[in-house]
Amino acid sequence: MKGQYHEMLTDMNARQIARLGAEDLAAFNRVFRRHEDVLAHFGYAVMEGAG
């Protein structure tokens, strides 16, 4: 859609994360905790207090 989308880029991560339920976050963190080194490499971390 390059050149056809005339709205400023917006980081939607916080909005989308806020929509996740506690069970969703707990499930994600069960997987992500096994790969924290990979997350850290890309500048991410497991969300503490979320499962």
JOURCOR-V530315 format. One record per run of one state. SS is the DSSP state (hx for helix, st for strand, lp for the rest). FROM is the first residue (numbers start at 1). TO is the last residue. Records with the same first field share a line. If there is no record, write none. Layout:
# JOURCOR-V530315
SS=FROM-TO ; FROM-TO
This chain:
# JOURCOR-V530315
lp=1-12 ; 19-21 ; 42-51
hx=13-18 ; 22-41
